[in-house]
């Protein structure tokens, strides 16, 4: 029996496992392959949706997506990897043990970076994990007990990139709802967006103009080219000395690949990502593949894959296909993903849909919001409880196209 161990149960890890099973079936080797996913919990967490006001549908039990395709799951933390003896050391709440492998996949994702800013760890919230997002929601529910405090309905969001913008625009409606529920005037809500650079620095000028229009229309205030000096339970002090009274501070600035990448004897990039070849094999290692936020790889001739689910999902599919092909000495497929789109949620204002690495604006407002809703509810989650449908989507060249998620009237207008 050939053993495949996948570290990480996110998008890249799940589709890596599913892709491996699919390829094994194609080769008539299903009974010769055992796939195990190691994850810190027993859910596929839809991390890009943790900014939303409703967290009831952002986690999928592995029992509904791994069990149907015959993949085992192990809940625990990876404590070490022995590349020479091909073993993974794991600790759980009750035990420590080892898993052996013939092929290993590192798909452990990334995590929010927490710099050494006074009060950040103690007083700021985030939406990096389900637990952190839930903690933020509980905090908002408890604001009723602090109604008389200055800044009760003020939120400071640190980081004006993709995540920060989605958090800030969603927080505007969330805090208004809280104020109304508490019997207070929703006009008291203030959302303050802070960034050491500028608003949406990674977007094009055309796209940034749309984003700034949305922020202005929503009354969201921006503090740019300034950093955070300290954070307390009642506000933020900026590097220019300005004080922002707020009972809610949310940190979204910066991510880095899983620290497990440091266990491999290769040079990583400034995000901690591993170098891989075109087949997603970790350069300088034997029998190790990687996908998702843990890898630095070109999507085409010039562009590096982003640390996002848009790239993690297909990379997982390619990894699963390639490592099983490698196991049985069959041809592998080079990873390519030439198309690139973004759909940025902008709360009640709508959304912004762009295409290409230059982020050309396709549509904005409520038309784009329909696309974002479709992406979040239909594209991010795999089919449930259905082996045939899951494995159908595990084909490495399977791509849910942008056209699948555009509102009908917008599709017709662009033909």
C-alpha positions in Angstrom: 0.0 0.0 0.0 1.4 3.4 -1.0 0.9 6.0 1.7 0.2 9.7 1.0 0.2 12.1 3.8 -1.3 15.6 3.3 -0.5 18.2 5.9 -3.2 20.8 6.0 -7.0 20.5 5.6 -7.6 23.8 3.7 -8.3 24.3 0.0 -5.0 23.0 -1.2 -4.9 20.1 1.2 -8.4 19.0 0.5 -8.1 19.2 -3.3 -4.7 17.5 -3.1 -6.3 14.5 -1.4 -9.2 14.5 -3.8 -6.9 14.8 -6.8 -4.8 11.9 -5.6 -7.9 9.6 -5.2 -9.1 10.6 -8.6 -5.8 9.9 -10.3 -5.5 6.6 -8.5 -8.9 5.5 -9.8 -7.9 6.6 -13.3 -4.9 4.4 -13.1 -6.8 1.4 -11.6 -4.8 1.8 -8.4 -7.5 2.9 -6.0 -6.9 -0.1 -3.7 -3.1 0.5 -3.7 -3.2 4.0 -2.3 -4.0 5.3 1.2 -4.5 9.1 1.6 -4.5 10.7 5.0 -5.1 14.4 5.7 -3.6 15.8 8.9 -5.3 19.0 10.2 -5.7 20.9 13.4 -9.5 20.4 13.4 -12.0 18.3 11.5 -13.3 21.0 9.2 -12.6 22.5 5.8 -12.6 26.2 7.0 -13.8 28.6 4.3 -11.3 31.2 5.5 -12.1 33.8 2.8 -15.6 34.1 4.3 -14.6 34.7 7.9 -15.2 38.5 7.5 -18.9 37.9 7.0 -21.6 38.7 9.5 -23.0 35.1 9.3 -20.5 32.4 10.3 -23.0 29.5 10.2 -21.9 28.2 6.8 -18.2 28.8 6.7 -17.0 25.4 7.9 -17.6 22.0 6.3 -17.1 18.8 8.3 -14.5 16.5 6.7 -17.0 13.7 7.2 -19.0 15.2 4.3 -16.1 15.7 1.8 -13.2 13.4 2.8 -15.1 10.3 4.0 -17.2 10.0 0.8 -14.0 9.7 -1.3 -12.2 7.3 1.0 -9.7 9.7 2.5 -8.7 9.4 6.2 -8.4 12.4 8.5 -6.2 12.8 11.5 -6.8 15.7 13.9 -3.6 17.0 15.5 -0.5 19.3 15.2 2.5 18.5 13.2 5.5 18.7 15.5 8.2 17.6 13.1 9.0 15.9 9.8 11.8 13.3 9.3 12.6 13.6 5.6 15.2 10.8 5.7 12.9 8.2 7.3 9.7 9.6 5.7 7.7 10.1 8.9 5.6 12.9 10.3 5.4 13.5 14.0 2.0 14.5 15.3 0.6 15.5 18.7 -3.1 15.4 19.5 -5.0 16.3 22.7 -4.4 12.8 24.0 -1.4 11.3 22.2 1.7 11.6 20.2 2.4 9.4 17.2 4.0 9.1 13.8 2.7 8.7 10.3 4.9 7.2 7.5 4.6 8.3 3.9 5.7 7.4 0.4 4.7 10.9 -0.8 4.2 14.0 1.4 2.2 17.1 0.6 2.7 20.3 2.6 -0.5 22.4 2.3 -0.4 24.0 5.7 -1.5 27.4 4.5 -0.5 30.7 6.0 -1.2 32.8 9.2 -1.7 36.4 10.1 1.5 38.1 11.2 1.4 39.7 14.7 4.2 42.2 15.1 5.5 43.4 18.4 3.2 46.3 18.9 2.2 47.1 22.5 -1.3 45.8 23.2 -1.8 44.1 19.8 -2.0 40.5 21.1 -4.1 41.5 24.1 -6.6 43.9 22.6 -6.9 43.4 18.8 -9.2 41.0 17.0 -8.8 39.3 13.7 -10.6 37.1 11.2 -7.7 34.8 10.5 -9.3 31.7 12.0 -12.8 30.6 12.7 -12.1 30.9 16.4 -10.8 34.5 16.1 -13.8 35.5 13.9 -16.2 34.0 16.4 -14.4 35.9 19.2 -15.0 39.1 17.4 -18.7 38.4 16.9 -19.0 37.6 20.6 -17.3 40.9 21.4 -19.8 42.8 19.2 -22.7 41.1 21.0 -21.3 42.3 24.3 -21.0 45.9 23.4 -24.4 46.5 24.9 -22.7 46.5 28.3 -20.4 49.3 27.2 -22.9 51.6 25.5 -21.8 54.7 27.5 -18.1 54.3 26.6 -16.5 56.6 24.1 -15.9 54.7 20.8 -18.4 52.0 21.6 -19.6 51.9 18.0 -16.2 52.7 16.5 -14.0 50.1 14.8 -10.4 50.6 13.7 -9.4 48.2 10.9 -5.6 48.0 10.5 -4.6 47.1 7.0 -6.2 48.4 3.8 -5.5 45.5 1.6 -8.0 43.0 0.3 -8.9 41.5 3.7 -8.9 44.8 5.5 -11.3 46.3 2.9 -13.7 43.4 3.2 -13.6 43.6 7.0 -14.1 47.3 7.1 -17.0 47.5 4.7 -18.8 44.5 6.4 -18.1 45.9 9.8 -20.0 49.1 8.9 -23.3 47.1 8.6 -22.5 44.8 11.5 -21.9 47.6 13.9 -25.1 49.4 12.7 -27.0 46.3 13.4 -25.5 46.0 16.9 -26.4 49.7 17.6 -30.0 49.2 16.4 -30.3 46.0 18.5 -29.1 47.9 21.5 -31.6 50.7 20.9 -29.0 53.2 19.9 -28.6 55.5 16.8 -26.8 53.7 14.0 -25.4 57.0 12.8 -23.0 56.7 15.8 -21.1 54.0 14.0 -17.6 55.0 12.7 -15.2 52.8 10.7 -11.6 53.9 10.6 -9.2 52.3 8.1 -5.5 52.5 8.9 -2.6 51.6 6.6 1.1 52.4 6.7 1.0 52.7 2.9 -2.2 53.6 1.0 -5.7 52.2 0.3 -5.6 49.0 -1.8 -2.0 49.4 -2.8 -2.0 46.2 -4.8 -4.9 47.4 -7.0 -4.7 49.4 -10.2 -5.5 53.1 -10.2 -8.8 52.4 -12.0 -9.8 49.9 -9.3 -8.6 52.0 -6.4 -10.8 54.9 -7.7 -13.8 52.5 -7.4 -12.7 51.4 -3.9 -12.3 54.9 -2.7 -15.7 55.9 -4.1 -17.3 53.0 -2.1 -15.5 54.0 1.1 -16.5 57.6 0.7 -20.1 56.7 0.0 -20.2 54.5 3.1 -18.6 57.1 5.3 -15.5 55.0 6.1 -12.6 57.2 7.2 -9.0 56.5 6.0 -5.7 57.1 7.8 -2.9 56.4 5.4 0.9 56.5 5.5 0.8 56.1 9.2 1.4 53.1 11.4 0.0 51.9 14.7 2.1 52.7 17.8 0.0 51.0 20.4 -3.4 49.4 21.0 -5.5 49.3 24.2 -9.0 48.1 25.0 -10.3 51.6 24.4 -8.5 52.7 21.3 -5.4 53.0 19.0 -2.5 55.4 19.1 -0.9 56.2 15.7 2.7 56.8 15.0 1.9 60.5 14.5 0.6 60.7 18.0 -3.1 60.8 17.0 -5.5 58.9 19.3 -8.4 57.0 17.9 -11.0 56.1 20.6 -12.5 52.7 19.7 -13.6 49.6 21.6 -13.0 47.4 18.5 -9.7 47.1 16.7 -9.2 44.5 14.0 -5.8 43.5 12.7 -5.5 42.4 9.1 -2.0 43.5 8.1 0.2 40.8 6.6 0.4 37.0 6.3 3.2 34.5 6.2 3.4 30.9 5.1 3.1 28.2 7.8 6.2 27.9 10.0 6.3 24.2 8.9 8.1 25.4 5.7 11.2 26.0 7.9 11.5 22.2 8.4 12.7 21.8 4.8 16.4 22.4 3.9 15.6 24.9 1.1 15.7 28.7 0.8 12.3 30.3 1.3 11.1 33.7 0.0 10.3 36.7 2.1 6.8 35.3 2.8 8.3 32.0 4.0 7.2 30.1 0.8 8.9 27.1 -0.5 10.4 26.9 -4.0 8.8 24.3 -6.2 9.2 23.1 -9.8 6.5 23.3 -12.5 5.0 20.0 -11.1 4.8 21.5 -7.6 7.6 19.2 -6.2 9.6 21.0 -3.5 13.0 21.7 -5.0 15.9 20.1 -3.1 13.8 17.3 -1.5 12.6 13.8 -2.4 9.0 12.7 -2.5 7.7 16.1 -1.2 5.1 18.2 -2.9 3.6 21.5 -1.8 0.6 23.7 -2.7 -1.3 26.8 -1.7 0.1 29.5 0.5 3.2 27.5 1.3 4.6 27.7 -2.3 6.1 30.2 -4.6 5.3 29.2 -8.1 4.7 30.9 -11.5 1.1 30.7 -12.8 2.3 31.6 -16.3 5.5 33.0 -17.8 5.8 36.0 -15.5 3.3 36.1 -12.7 3.7 34.5 -9.2 0.7 32.8 -7.7 -1.1 34.8 -5.0 -1.6 33.5 -1.5 -5.3 33.0 -2.1 -7.9 30.2 -2.6 -8.1 31.1 -6.2 -4.6 29.6 -6.7 -4.6 27.0 -3.8 -7.5 25.0 -5.2 -6.1 24.2 -8.6 -2.6 23.7 -7.2 -4.0 21.1 -4.9 -5.6 19.3 -7.8 -2.3 19.3 -9.8 -0.4 18.0 -6.7 -2.8 15.1 -6.2 -2.6 14.1 -9.9 1.2 14.5 -10.1 2.2 12.6 -6.9 0.1 9.6 -7.8 1.4 9.7 -11.4 4.9 9.8 -9.9 4.2 6.9 -7.6 3.2 4.7 -10.5 5.7 6.1 -13.0 3.2 7.8 -15.2 3.4 11.2 -16.9 2.8 14.3 -14.8 1.2 17.7 -15.6 2.9 21.1 -15.3 0.9 23.5 -13.3 -0.4 26.5 -15.2 -3.1 29.0 -14.3 -3.0 31.9 -16.8 -6.3 33.6 -15.9 -6.7 35.8 -12.9 -9.7 37.6 -11.4 -10.6 39.3 -8.2 -14.0 40.0 -6.6 -13.7 42.4 -3.6 -16.7 42.6 -1.3 -17.5 46.2 -0.4 -20.4 45.5 2.0 -23.7 47.2 1.4 -22.2 49.3 -1.4 -21.7 46.2 -3.5 -18.4 44.8 -4.8 -15.7 45.2 -7.3 -15.0 42.6 -10.0 -11.7 42.8 -11.9 -9.9 40.7 -14.5 -6.3 40.2 -15.3 -3.1 40.9 -13.3 -3.6 44.6 -14.1 -7.0 44.3 -12.4 -9.1 45.8 -15.1 -12.6 46.8 -13.8 -15.3 44.5 -15.2 -18.2 45.7 -13.1 -18.9 47.2 -9.7 -21.7 47.8 -7.3 -24.6 45.4 -7.0 -23.8 43.5 -10.2 -20.4 42.6 -8.8 -22.1 41.8 -5.5 -24.1 39.1 -7.1 -20.9 37.6 -8.5 -19.3 37.8 -5.0 -22.3 36.0 -3.4 -22.1 33.3 -6.1 -18.4 32.9 -5.6 -18.7 32.6 -1.8 -21.7 30.3 -1.7 -21.0 28.1 -4.8 -17.4 28.2 -5.8 -15.4 28.0 -2.6 -17.2 25.0 -1.1 -16.8 21.5 -2.7 -19.8 19.3 -3.4 -21.0 17.6 -0.2 -21.6 13.8 0.4 -21.1 13.0 -3.3 -18.1 11.0 -4.4 -18.8 11.3 -8.1 -19.2 15.1 -8.0 -16.2 15.7 -5.7 -13.9 13.6 -7.9 -15.3 15.3 -11.1 -14.1 18.6 -9.7 -10.8 17.1 -8.6 -9.5 17.0 -12.2 -6.4 19.2 -12.3 -7.5 21.2 -15.3 -11.0 21.7 -13.8 -11.7 25.5 -13.6 -15.0 27.0 -12.5 -14.8 29.9 -15.0 -15.6 33.5 -14.2 -18.6 33.2 -16.6 -20.2 30.6 -14.2 -20.5 33.3 -11.5 -21.6 36.4 -13.5 -25.2 37.5 -13.2 -27.2 36.7 -16.3 -27.8 40.3 -17.4 -24.1 41.1 -17.1 -23.0 38.1 -19.2 -25.5 39.2 -21.9 -24.3 42.8 -21.9 -20.6 41.7 -22.4 -21.2 39.4 -25.3 
